[in-house]
Amino acid sequence: MIKQLIIGFIQGFNTSWWIEITTVKPRCVYYFGPFKTSAEAKAAYPGYVEDLNNEGAEGVVVVIKRSNPKELTIYDE
């Protein structure tokens, strides 16, 4: 159990930073990345939000986190 926790902790440090943007309209989750640091992701996210706003997206929520997304766009039809 402790070994698994330690392995998970170490793997977390090896995971890249991603920007997760969720929109209400359309109902989507977008992932942008990978980034080496959270600072790089924080510097980049306003451009992605601007693009989504220009496309008419509403209810935009941004989360910057370590992740390894399997899909870059998840949408609810």
Biotite code that builds the C-alpha atoms (Angstrom):
import biotite.structure as struc

atoms = struc.array([
    struc.Atom([0.000, 0.000, 0.000], chain_id="A", res_id=1, res_name="MET", atom_name="CA", element="C"),
    struc.Atom([2.701, 2.507, 0.956], chain_id="A", res_id=2, res_name="ILE", atom_name="CA", element="C"),
    struc.Atom([4.799, 1.453, -2.039], chain_id="A", res_id=3, res_name="LYS", atom_name="CA", element="C"),
    struc.Atom([1.847, 2.205, -4.362], chain_id="A", res_id=4, res_name="GLN", atom_name="CA", element="C"),
    struc.Atom([1.386, 5.634, -2.764], chain_id="A", res_id=5, res_name="LEU", atom_name="CA", element="C"),
    struc.Atom([5.055, 6.467, -3.230], chain_id="A", res_id=6, res_name="ILE", atom_name="CA", element="C"),
    struc.Atom([5.006, 5.300, -6.859], chain_id="A", res_id=7, res_name="ILE", atom_name="CA", element="C"),
    struc.Atom([1.868, 7.370, -7.507], chain_id="A", res_id=8, res_name="GLY", atom_name="CA", element="C"),
    struc.Atom([3.465, 10.411, -5.880], chain_id="A", res_id=9, res_name="PHE", atom_name="CA", element="C"),
    struc.Atom([6.617, 10.100, -8.000], chain_id="A", res_id=10, res_name="ILE", atom_name="CA", element="C"),
    struc.Atom([4.609, 9.549, -11.182], chain_id="A", res_id=11, res_name="GLN", atom_name="CA", element="C"),
    struc.Atom([2.654, 12.721, -10.401], chain_id="A", res_id=12, res_name="GLY", atom_name="CA", element="C"),
    struc.Atom([5.865, 14.730, -10.639], chain_id="A", res_id=13, res_name="PHE", atom_name="CA", element="C"),
    struc.Atom([6.585, 13.196, -14.033], chain_id="A", res_id=14, res_name="ASN", atom_name="CA", element="C"),
    struc.Atom([3.145, 14.129, -15.384], chain_id="A", res_id=15, res_name="THR", atom_name="CA", element="C"),
    struc.Atom([2.900, 17.202, -17.598], chain_id="A", res_id=16, res_name="SER", atom_name="CA", element="C"),
    struc.Atom([0.782, 20.256, -16.892], chain_id="A", res_id=17, res_name="TRP", atom_name="CA", element="C"),
    struc.Atom([-2.416, 20.659, -18.903], chain_id="A", res_id=18, res_name="TRP", atom_name="CA", element="C"),
    struc.Atom([-5.103, 23.280, -19.273], chain_id="A", res_id=19, res_name="ILE", atom_name="CA", element="C"),
    struc.Atom([-8.598, 21.859, -18.823], chain_id="A", res_id=20, res_name="GLU", atom_name="CA", element="C"),
    struc.Atom([-11.315, 24.163, -20.128], chain_id="A", res_id=21, res_name="ILE", atom_name="CA", element="C"),
    struc.Atom([-14.944, 23.262, -19.563], chain_id="A", res_id=22, res_name="THR", atom_name="CA", element="C"),
    struc.Atom([-17.758, 25.082, -21.346], chain_id="A", res_id=23, res_name="THR", atom_name="CA", element="C"),
    struc.Atom([-21.483, 25.033, -20.653], chain_id="A", res_id=24, res_name="VAL", atom_name="CA", element="C"),
    struc.Atom([-22.458, 25.920, -24.235], chain_id="A", res_id=25, res_name="LYS", atom_name="CA", element="C"),
    struc.Atom([-21.434, 23.803, -25.988], chain_id="A", res_id=26, res_name="PRO", atom_name="CA", element="C"),
    struc.Atom([-21.123, 21.173, -23.264], chain_id="A", res_id=27, res_name="ARG", atom_name="CA", element="C"),
    struc.Atom([-17.458, 20.321, -23.772], chain_id="A", res_id=28, res_name="CYS", atom_name="CA", element="C"),
    struc.Atom([-14.206, 19.689, -21.990], chain_id="A", res_id=29, res_name="VAL", atom_name="CA", element="C"),
    struc.Atom([-11.070, 20.721, -23.857], chain_id="A", res_id=30, res_name="TYR", atom_name="CA", element="C"),
    struc.Atom([-7.485, 19.848, -22.950], chain_id="A", res_id=31, res_name="TYR", atom_name="CA", element="C"),
    struc.Atom([-4.544, 21.963, -24.110], chain_id="A", res_id=32, res_name="PHE", atom_name="CA", element="C"),
    struc.Atom([-0.957, 20.978, -23.490], chain_id="A", res_id=33, res_name="GLY", atom_name="CA", element="C"),
    struc.Atom([1.311, 19.471, -22.460], chain_id="A", res_id=34, res_name="PRO", atom_name="CA", element="C"),
    struc.Atom([3.293, 22.168, -20.672], chain_id="A", res_id=35, res_name="PHE", atom_name="CA", element="C"),
    struc.Atom([6.491, 21.709, -18.674], chain_id="A", res_id=36, res_name="LYS", atom_name="CA", element="C"),
    struc.Atom([5.397, 24.043, -15.876], chain_id="A", res_id=37, res_name="THR", atom_name="CA", element="C"),
    struc.Atom([2.185, 25.435, -14.449], chain_id="A", res_id=38, res_name="SER", atom_name="CA", element="C"),
    struc.Atom([3.533, 28.927, -15.211], chain_id="A", res_id=39, res_name="ALA", atom_name="CA", element="C"),
    struc.Atom([3.709, 28.077, -18.932], chain_id="A", res_id=40, res_name="GLU", atom_name="CA", element="C"),
    struc.Atom([0.128, 26.821, -18.839], chain_id="A", res_id=41, res_name="ALA", atom_name="CA", element="C"),
    struc.Atom([-1.049, 29.943, -16.952], chain_id="A", res_id=42, res_name="LYS", atom_name="CA", element="C"),
    struc.Atom([0.594, 32.147, -19.567], chain_id="A", res_id=43, res_name="ALA", atom_name="CA", element="C"),
    struc.Atom([-1.042, 30.233, -22.436], chain_id="A", res_id=44, res_name="ALA", atom_name="CA", element="C"),
    struc.Atom([-4.620, 29.757, -21.269], chain_id="A", res_id=45, res_name="TYR", atom_name="CA", element="C"),
    struc.Atom([-5.961, 33.271, -22.029], chain_id="A", res_id=46, res_name="PRO", atom_name="CA", element="C"),
    struc.Atom([-5.392, 32.682, -25.747], chain_id="A", res_id=47, res_name="GLY", atom_name="CA", element="C"),
    struc.Atom([-7.407, 29.459, -25.679], chain_id="A", res_id=48, res_name="TYR", atom_name="CA", element="C"),
    struc.Atom([-10.208, 31.130, -23.731], chain_id="A", res_id=49, res_name="VAL", atom_name="CA", element="C"),
    struc.Atom([-10.244, 34.013, -26.215], chain_id="A", res_id=50, res_name="GLU", atom_name="CA", element="C"),
    struc.Atom([-10.551, 31.582, -29.142], chain_id="A", res_id=51, res_name="ASP", atom_name="CA", element="C"),
    struc.Atom([-13.439, 29.753, -27.460], chain_id="A", res_id=52, res_name="LEU", atom_name="CA", element="C"),
    struc.Atom([-15.190, 33.035, -26.627], chain_id="A", res_id=53, res_name="ASN", atom_name="CA", element="C"),
    struc.Atom([-14.794, 34.146, -30.264], chain_id="A", res_id=54, res_name="ASN", atom_name="CA", element="C"),
    struc.Atom([-16.478, 30.893, -31.291], chain_id="A", res_id=55, res_name="GLU", atom_name="CA", element="C"),
    struc.Atom([-19.426, 31.697, -28.998], chain_id="A", res_id=56, res_name="GLY", atom_name="CA", element="C"),
    struc.Atom([-18.619, 29.406, -26.075], chain_id="A", res_id=57, res_name="ALA", atom_name="CA", element="C"),
    struc.Atom([-20.410, 30.218, -22.812], chain_id="A", res_id=58, res_name="GLU", atom_name="CA", element="C"),
    struc.Atom([-19.765, 29.305, -19.180], chain_id="A", res_id=59, res_name="GLY", atom_name="CA", element="C"),
    struc.Atom([-15.996, 28.885, -19.537], chain_id="A", res_id=60, res_name="VAL", atom_name="CA", element="C"),
    struc.Atom([-14.149, 27.390, -16.550], chain_id="A", res_id=61, res_name="VAL", atom_name="CA", element="C"),
    struc.Atom([-10.356, 26.919, -16.575], chain_id="A", res_id=62, res_name="VAL", atom_name="CA", element="C"),
    struc.Atom([-8.375, 24.466, -14.435], chain_id="A", res_id=63, res_name="VAL", atom_name="CA", element="C"),
    struc.Atom([-4.611, 24.000, -14.699], chain_id="A", res_id=64, res_name="ILE", atom_name="CA", element="C"),
    struc.Atom([-3.447, 20.642, -13.419], chain_id="A", res_id=65, res_name="LYS", atom_name="CA", element="C"),
    struc.Atom([-1.079, 17.765, -13.870], chain_id="A", res_id=66, res_name="ARG", atom_name="CA", element="C"),
    struc.Atom([-2.821, 15.298, -16.104], chain_id="A", res_id=67, res_name="SER", atom_name="CA", element="C"),
    struc.Atom([-2.513, 12.813, -18.905], chain_id="A", res_id=68, res_name="ASN", atom_name="CA", element="C"),
    struc.Atom([-5.772, 13.117, -20.856], chain_id="A", res_id=69, res_name="PRO", atom_name="CA", element="C"),
    struc.Atom([-6.732, 10.269, -23.140], chain_id="A", res_id=70, res_name="LYS", atom_name="CA", element="C"),
    struc.Atom([-8.909, 12.563, -25.305], chain_id="A", res_id=71, res_name="GLU", atom_name="CA", element="C"),
    struc.Atom([-8.293, 16.237, -26.051], chain_id="A", res_id=72, res_name="LEU", atom_name="CA", element="C"),
    struc.Atom([-11.941, 17.149, -26.647], chain_id="A", res_id=73, res_name="THR", atom_name="CA", element="C"),
    struc.Atom([-14.882, 15.575, -24.874], chain_id="A", res_id=74, res_name="ILE", atom_name="CA", element="C"),
    struc.Atom([-18.298, 16.789, -25.952], chain_id="A", res_id=75, res_name="TYR", atom_name="CA", element="C"),
    struc.Atom([-21.857, 16.010, -24.974], chain_id="A", res_id=76, res_name="ASP", atom_name="CA", element="C"),
    struc.Atom([-23.993, 15.709, -28.092], chain_id="A", res_id=77, res_name="GLU", atom_name="CA", element="C"),
])
